[in-house]
């Protein structure tokens, strides 16, 4: 390209973002898994791809869907839930011709930069390049300043855990198309805040299922504000500063609103309500010492999962998937499958960490072992299969949707969700501070 592409981001507040394209393109490739280690894993199909901007360099305006997606799917040749490789390659390859490279869902065939990583044999995933170290360093610096100076997120004795989480590396890997550092910070603050709520209210740092509903509801008002009488409005506003999770939610949401449209903000609030509902289901089972059926656990994990993170890919990328396209049932299915798959990745990589923690932690291998009378190794291997089935379903449905609704916004959003899934796996695989693997091989 002849120069940086500029995206027009509407003003959302007093500090609206100025957007320019990233200084270099990330070569996010979906390649043979042998790049990471000598042990071979399953080879990859093509899937939604990297961070190239829209061909015309503009922010897509909201418009009506090109088609009623569900009706078009009924009439298309993709009614078979497993499209052939040729169909996938054609769909993911996108249009051809001058100026259309940014619309391709296929990743460029360049090998990712090797990184120290542990391989789960048989896991279906896509290696990615190491995230840009310059961006990682800057995001890491800014998120720590925000955590310490703006919201007082953690006491000094938790600093090693905050650093070990590697938020900067995580978010740069998941959002390589972010036009600026500040766009990356939008995602990074939200991730830090969401983990503070999980740790302080639910798990590691004083969390408990007892009374969780009340704590989550009050924290959620930092995202979805209370509208009440003048007599009580100020008291509610003061409550948002009462603990670290609420301070973090309030501040992260304020920054998010400067970059997001009204519909993007409402989408995020809805996804966070889903997340909190999932927390409550898991907490209820913990209180009653109930081990759910496998299908019940997977239903819970469709709510208690990473969904709020990949679905802000358009905000972080400096564009918008219009609300009517986001609401299409086919798009909702793709998002759910991607979020479910990437959450099972967490179950697999955090397995030994959770086994070593006090109490009984619920994860897919534990539930499979209990409900299907499997030993630990058998249960873990079956959890890998569940993940792989979800990943393939996500990629197949994404390809089908891209074919019947070939709009630039749809293509880029699907690409962003897939990139987030890949980056999330890369962070889990390489974060040796937090995660280890069981000795099942």
N, C-alpha and C positions, 0 to 999 in steps of 0.2 A: 504494500500500500504506500501511497505517496506521503502520508503524514498521519498523525493521530486522528482517530475518529472521535467525534464529540457527540455525546448523548444529551438530549434536552431533558432535564429532570425538573418537573414543575415545582414551584416553591411550595413547601408544606409548612414552613415556619420561619422564624427569624434567622436560622442558620442553615437554610436549604443548601444542598450539596452542589458543587460545581463538578462536572463529570468529564473525564477524558479517558481514553482507552488505556489499558495497561501498557507499560513500556515494552513488553515482549510477550510473545505468545507462548503459553504453556503447551508442551507437546504431550498432552494426555493421550496415551495410546492404549488400546486394548490389544495386548499381545499374548504370546504363549507364556504360561506361568513359570516356565523354566528360567525366566529372567531372574526371579527372586531366589531360587535355590535349585539344587540339583534334583530334589524330589519333584517329580512332575505332578501337576494338578491338571484338572480338566481344561482342555483348550477352550478358548472363548469365542463366542459369536460376536458379531458387531453389535453395537448398541449406541444409544444417544451419546453425543460426543462433547467436544471441548469448548473452549472459551472464545472462539472467533465471533466478532460482533456481527450484527445484521448487515446485509450487503449494502444497504443504502445509508447506514450509519445513523439512522434516526430512531427515536423512541416510537415504537408502534402505538398508534392510537387505538382506543377501544373501538371495536367494531363487532358486528354480528357474526356468529359462526358461519363458516363457508357452507356448512351443511348441518343438518340434525345428525349428530354423530351416530346415535344408536340406530336410526333408520338406515343411514348409509352403510353401517356395518352389516345389517341384515342383507343388503343387496350386494355386498362386496364379495370377492372371492376369499376373504379372510375369515369366513365363518368357522373354518377349522381352527381350533384353539392353538394349533402348533403350525404356524406358517412355515413353508419350506425355506431352506437357506437362501434360495434365489430370490424369494419374495423379501426376506429380511434384508438382503444386500441391496436390492433395488430401492426399498423404502428408506433404509438408513443412509444410503448413498446420497439421497436428496437430488435436487435439480442440478443440471449442468449448464455450462455457458459462462460468459463473462459476468463477473460480479456475484456469482451464486455460491462461492465457497463457504460463506458464513451460514448458509442454510443447510449444509450437510450435517446429517446425524452420525456419519461414520467418522471414526477417528483416523488420523493420519498414521500410516504404517511406519512409525519410527519407534524404536525400542525405548522404554522408559529408563531413566537413570537408575542403576541398581542402588538399593538402600539396604542396610542391615535389617533383616526381617526374619520372622519365624513363619514357617509354612504349616498350615493345617492340611494334611494330605486329603485330597478329594474335594476340598472346598472350591466352589466355583466363584471366581472373583477376577478382577481385572487390575493388574499392576498399573501404577501411575508414576510419573516422575516425582522426584523429591520437590517439595514446594519451594518456590523462589526464596532463597535465604535472606535477601535484602528485605522483602516484604515480611517474612517471618520475624526477623529481628525487630522491625518497626512496630508491627502489631503486638508483639510480645511486650515491648517497652510501654506502649500506650495502654494496653489492657491492665498491666500491673499498676501504672499510675492511676488509672480510673478506679481500680479495685481498692487501692490503699487511700488515695487522696479524696476521691469523690464520694464513694459509698461505704468505705470502711468495711469491706466485704469479709475479712477474716482477721483473726488475731495473729500476732507474730509467730506463734508456735505452729500455725498451719501453712507457713510460707513455703516450706519444701513441697507440700502437697499441691499447692497452687502452681508452683513452678513445674513440678513433675507432670501436671496435666497437659502442659504444652499447648495452650490454647491458640497461640499464634500459628504454630505449625499445623494444627488441626484445621483451622478455618481457612488458611491460605490453600491447603490441599483441597478443601471442599468447594472453594469459590475462586478458581483460577481466572474467571472472567470478570471479577470485580474491577470496575474502572479505576477506582482510587483506594488508597489506604482507608479513608473514612468509610467507604462502603463496606470494606472488610470489617471495620470496627463495629458497624451496625450488627452484623452477625455475631461477632466475638463477644460483645457485651451481653447479648441475649443468651448465648450459650453459657457464659459465666453465671448469669443470674439464674438460669434454669437449673444448673448444677448446685448452686447455693440452696435453692429451695429443696431439691432432692436430698442433699446431704443433711441440711439442718432440720428439715421437717419430717423426712421419711427414713433416713438411713444413718450414715456414718457418724455424724456429729450431733448427737442428741435427738435424732429423729425417732418417732414412735408412731405406731398406728393409732394409738389412743388420742382422740381429739384432733386427728389429722384433718377432718373435713372442715372444721372451723378455721384452722390455720390456713388451709389452701384457699378457702373462699375469701378471707380477708386479703391474702396476698394477691388473689386474682383481681381484686379491685384496683391494684396498681396498674393493671393492664386495661381493665374495663371499668372506668371510673364510676363511682357512686354519684347519683344525682338525687339529692334529698333537700330538706329544708335548710334555710340559712342557719338555723340554730345548731344543726348537727354537721353541716358541711365542713366547717373548720376542724372539728374534732376528727373526722375521718381523714382529712388531709394530713393532719399531724401524725396519725397512726402509720402513715406510709414511711415514716422515718424511725419506727420503733424497733426494727430488727434488720439484720443484714439482708435476708431474702427480700423483704419488701423494699428496702432502699435500692437494692440492685434491680428489681423488677421495674420500679418507678423510673429510675434513671435510664435504664436500657430502653424502656418503651418510649421515653421522651425523645431519645436520639433516633429511634426507629421511625417515629412519626415525622421527623424532618425529612426522611427519604421516601416514605411510603405514601401511596394514595389512600384515600378513605377506604376503598374496597380492599386494598392489600392489608391495611390495619385491621379491618373487620375479619378478614380471612385468618390472620394470625391469632386474634383473640379467640376465634372459634376453635382453631387447632390447639390452643393452650387449654381451653376448657375440656377438650377431648383428653389431653394429657392428664389433667388433674382428675378427671373421672377414672382413668386407668389407675392412677395412684390409689384412689379410694377403694377400688375393687381389690387390688393386691393387699391393701391394709386390712380390709374386712376379712379376707381369707387368712391372713396372719393372726388376727385376733381370735378367730374361731378354729385355728389350726387345721384348716381345710386344704387339702391338696386337690386342685381342680382337675377335671378331666382334661386331656390334651387339647381338645377343641376349645374348652373353656379358657384354658391358659392362652391359646393363640388369639382368642377373641379379646381377652384383656390386653394382650400385647399389641393389638391393633389400635388401642387407645393410649396405653402407657408405652409410647415408642418415640422415635426421632421425628415424627411427621412435622412438627413446627419448624424444623431446621431446613430440610430441603425445599419446603414450600415457600420459603422467602427468597428462593434463588433469583426470582425476577427483580425484587427490590434491591438485592445486593448487586445484581448485574446492571442496574440502572435502566430497567425497562419494566413493562407491566404486561402480564397475561390478563386480558380482560376477564371480568368476573363471570360473564356468561360462558366463556370457554372453560374457565376453571371449574365451573359447576356442572359441566357435562358429565353424565354417569361414567362414560368411558375414561375421562380424565381422572375422575375420582377413584376408579378402579386401579389405574396405573399408579397414582400416588399412594394408595393403600398398599399395593403389592411391594413397591419400592421401600416404603417405610417399614413394612413388616420384615422384609428380607434383611434390611440393614440393622434392625433391632435384634434379630437372631444372631447376627455377627457379634453383637455385644454379649449375648448369652454365652457364646462359644469362647470368646477371649477372656471374659471375666469369670469363667467357671471356677478356676482354681482360687482366684482371689476371694470369691464369695464362699467357697468351701472353707477357707481359712478364717473367715470372719465369724464373730459370735452369732449364735442363733442359726435358724435354717433359712437360707435365701432361696427364693423361688426363681428357677430358670428352666429353660426347656429340657435340658438333659435330666435334671432332677425330677421333673414332672413325668417325663417319659419312663424313667426308671421305676417310679412308683406306680404309675397307672398301667404300664404295659409289661411289668414284671421283667425288666431288663437289668443286666448288670451295668455298672457305670460306663464301661467302654462301649457296650452295645447302645446304650442310651445316647452317648455323645455322638457316635457315628450316625445314628438315626437323625439326630438334630442337624447334622451336616446335610443330610439328604433333604430335610424339610427346608433348610435355607436354600439349597440349590434349586429345588422345585419352585420356590417363591421367586428367586432371581430370574429363572427362565420364563416364568409366567409374566413377570414385569417386563422383560425385554420383548417378549412376543406381543403383549398388549400395547406396549409403546409403539412398536413398529406398525401394528394395525391401525392405531389412532393416527399416526403421522400420515399414513396412506390415505385415509378417508377424509382427513381434515388438514390439508397441506398448507396451513398458514405459517408465516415466519414466526409469529409469537408462540405457536404451539410447538414448532420444531425446536426453538431455542429453550423453551421451558422444559421440554422432555430431556434435552441435552443437559440442562443444568441439574435436573433431578438425578440423572444417571451419573454425572460427574460428582455430585455430592455423595452418592452411594459408594463410588470408588474411593473418594477421599476419606470417607469415614472408615472404610475397611483398612486403608493404608495407615491411618492414625492408630487404629487398634493393633494392627500387625506389628508396628514399629515402636509402640510405646512400651518399652520394657520396664519403665518405672512402675506402671500400673498393672501390667498384665503378664501372665505366664501361661504356658500350655500344659495340659495334663500329659503324663507319660503313657500314652495309649498305643504308641507305635514302636 
